[in-house]
C-alpha cells in the first residue's frame, strides 16, 4: 500500500533522542570527553574534532553525512547506499503508528530493508535542513521540513544521525526521527478526526 510504504520511509528522515547529544555551537566541535589542545601555550597532543584524522566528526564530515541523508530522502540513488553502515537501522514511532507497526521497534531494522523500501516506493521528499547542530563525537542533531503531496502541509521533524567510521569514512549507523505525522498523513491522502470533533 502506498500509505504504508510512503509513510515508512519518511523515517530515514530520522530522530528519537535515544542518546543525549552534547551541545556544541558552530565551529566549536568538541565533546565532554575530548582531550584536545587548549588555547594555552602547552603542547597537548590529545585528539579533538578539528584534527582531520580524528575519530570524531569534523564540521566537514557533518556536511558530508547530512548531504547524503538529504539525497537519500529526496531522490534515492544506489550510489548513496555507501553512506549506510552495515549495521544500519532506522527508528521512528511517528512512522510506526501510521504504518501499523508496533511502537518502539525499528522501522527499518537493516540496511537491506531500507534500500528495498527505496527501490519499491521512494519518498522523494523535498527535504530542507533548517538546523544541523549540535553534534557530538559521532551524533548529529537535525531539524528538517518538507512540504509536499495532496494537502501541501509543512511536515517538520527532528532527526538524530549516529555515525561510524569503521570503514575509513563516515557512514550513518542509526537514524532516529520523529515528526508531525498528522500533517504527513494529510499530505499522502489520509484523514483524521481531531478529538471532540465530528467527521464531516
Legacy VTK file of the C-alpha trace (Angstrom):
# vtk DataFile Version 3.0
C-alpha trace
ASCII
DATASET POLYDATA
POINTS 200 float
0.000 0.000 0.000
1.313 3.443 -0.817
0.153 4.664 2.582
2.296 2.207 4.493
5.238 2.306 2.101
5.276 6.052 1.762
4.931 6.594 5.473
7.530 4.069 6.220
10.416 5.855 4.769
9.943 9.254 5.995
11.979 7.790 8.718
15.187 7.878 7.174
14.271 11.258 7.667
15.276 10.382 11.451
15.055 11.186 15.274
14.271 9.664 18.514
16.618 11.146 21.140
17.875 7.749 22.132
21.214 9.168 23.260
21.912 12.583 24.762
23.753 14.914 22.416
26.394 17.220 23.851
25.647 20.791 22.915
28.196 22.343 20.592
27.997 25.612 18.691
29.108 26.197 15.128
32.871 25.922 14.926
33.351 24.545 18.441
33.077 20.864 17.665
34.118 19.140 20.866
32.559 16.811 23.416
32.907 16.369 27.133
35.361 13.554 26.543
37.680 15.429 24.185
41.229 15.939 25.319
42.325 18.320 22.601
44.929 21.048 22.748
43.614 24.100 24.558
44.289 27.789 23.973
47.242 27.897 26.334
50.918 27.507 25.483
51.064 23.827 26.268
51.901 21.155 23.709
48.921 18.911 24.191
48.677 16.005 21.781
45.150 14.899 22.538
42.528 14.256 19.860
39.793 16.740 19.009
37.292 17.258 16.234
39.484 19.822 14.495
42.121 17.239 13.618
41.480 15.939 10.066
42.149 12.326 11.048
40.437 12.377 14.432
37.964 9.656 15.309
35.261 12.251 15.939
33.147 14.130 13.405
34.719 17.250 11.948
32.385 20.003 10.608
33.181 18.919 7.026
32.270 15.327 7.935
28.942 16.548 9.302
28.203 18.275 5.990
29.035 15.100 4.048
26.807 12.869 6.185
23.895 15.325 6.256
24.074 15.912 2.486
23.951 12.140 1.912
20.946 11.853 4.239
19.081 14.596 2.356
19.799 12.974 -1.010
18.561 9.595 0.218
15.187 11.025 1.180
14.874 13.490 -1.681
15.845 11.299 -4.632
17.249 7.835 -3.971
20.361 6.804 -5.866
22.042 3.462 -5.168
25.400 5.225 -5.061
24.401 6.757 -1.722
23.941 3.320 -0.178
27.665 3.517 0.575
26.812 6.021 3.300
24.751 3.416 5.186
26.787 1.296 7.606
26.432 -2.482 7.526
24.729 -2.395 10.941
22.315 0.374 9.912
18.847 0.726 11.456
16.162 3.396 11.320
13.608 4.050 14.068
10.513 6.269 14.133
7.356 5.845 16.183
5.889 8.654 14.070
6.087 6.291 11.123
5.321 3.107 13.035
1.948 4.264 14.354
0.813 5.408 10.891
2.063 2.264 9.196
0.540 -0.087 11.785
3.905 -1.267 13.119
4.475 -1.890 16.842
5.724 1.171 18.693
9.281 1.093 19.940
10.646 -1.256 17.267
12.950 -0.237 14.390
11.026 0.931 11.336
13.834 -0.322 9.109
15.859 -2.827 11.146
18.538 -3.346 8.473
20.331 -1.602 5.645
18.764 -4.057 3.188
15.235 -3.247 4.415
15.800 0.469 3.965
17.247 0.067 0.471
14.413 -2.255 -0.554
11.870 0.345 0.522
13.640 2.973 -1.573
13.531 0.701 -4.612
9.845 -0.150 -4.181
8.456 3.206 -3.061
10.975 6.051 -2.787
9.617 9.002 -0.836
11.119 11.769 -2.961
10.577 14.273 -0.163
11.718 17.865 -0.774
13.716 17.767 2.448
15.187 21.037 3.706
17.539 21.100 6.688
16.841 24.174 8.816
19.251 23.381 11.653
22.117 20.901 11.947
23.686 21.343 15.320
24.598 20.452 17.970
26.739 17.492 17.081
28.905 15.365 19.308
31.729 12.977 18.546
29.536 10.633 16.485
25.995 12.081 16.514
24.343 14.891 14.570
21.069 16.583 15.546
18.911 17.932 12.716
15.698 19.856 12.288
14.155 19.409 8.851
10.994 20.308 6.978
9.238 19.203 3.817
6.074 20.445 2.090
4.594 18.016 -0.434
1.660 15.900 -1.544
-2.067 16.441 -1.710
-2.524 18.790 1.250
0.804 20.645 0.884
1.123 20.791 4.675
4.562 21.507 6.081
5.960 18.472 7.854
8.606 19.404 10.403
10.747 16.889 12.216
13.814 16.242 14.300
16.408 13.624 13.451
19.435 12.195 15.192
22.024 10.627 12.924
24.548 8.382 14.639
27.639 7.913 12.503
30.515 5.452 12.368
33.916 5.478 10.678
34.521 1.733 10.739
35.385 1.616 7.027
37.642 4.655 6.983
34.932 7.165 6.040
31.822 8.354 7.845
28.600 6.378 7.391
25.167 6.544 9.015
24.784 3.787 11.609
21.408 4.737 13.113
18.661 7.200 12.352
16.054 8.208 14.906
13.344 10.552 13.611
10.071 11.965 14.891
7.825 14.464 13.097
4.305 15.913 12.872
2.856 12.789 11.333
-0.723 14.076 11.069
0.425 16.658 8.530
2.295 13.854 6.751
-0.875 11.744 6.787
-2.873 14.522 5.118
-0.160 15.022 2.510
-0.361 11.387 1.395
-4.151 11.468 1.135
-5.137 10.223 4.595
-7.539 11.851 7.041
-8.177 12.035 10.773
-10.749 13.421 13.183
-9.383 15.613 15.977
-10.642 14.691 19.478
-14.023 16.214 20.227
-14.852 16.905 16.584
-17.203 15.039 14.259
-16.100 13.662 10.899
-17.508 15.833 8.116
LINES 1 201
200 0 1 2 3 4 5 6 7 8 9 10 11 12 13 14 15 16 17 18 19 20 21 22 23 24 25 26 27 28 29 30 31 32 33 34 35 36 37 38 39 40 41 42 43 44 45 46 47 48 49 50 51 52 53 54 55 56 57 58 59 60 61 62 63 64 65 66 67 68 69 70 71 72 73 74 75 76 77 78 79 80 81 82 83 84 85 86 87 88 89 90 91 92 93 94 95 96 97 98 99 100 101 102 103 104 105 106 107 108 109 110 111 112 113 114 115 116 117 118 119 120 121 122 123 124 125 126 127 128 129 130 131 132 133 134 135 136 137 138 139 140 141 142 143 144 145 146 147 148 149 150 151 152 153 154 155 156 157 158 159 160 161 162 163 164 165 166 167 168 169 170 171 172 173 174 175 176 177 178 179 180 181 182 183 184 185 186 187 188 189 190 191 192 193 194 195 196 197 198 199
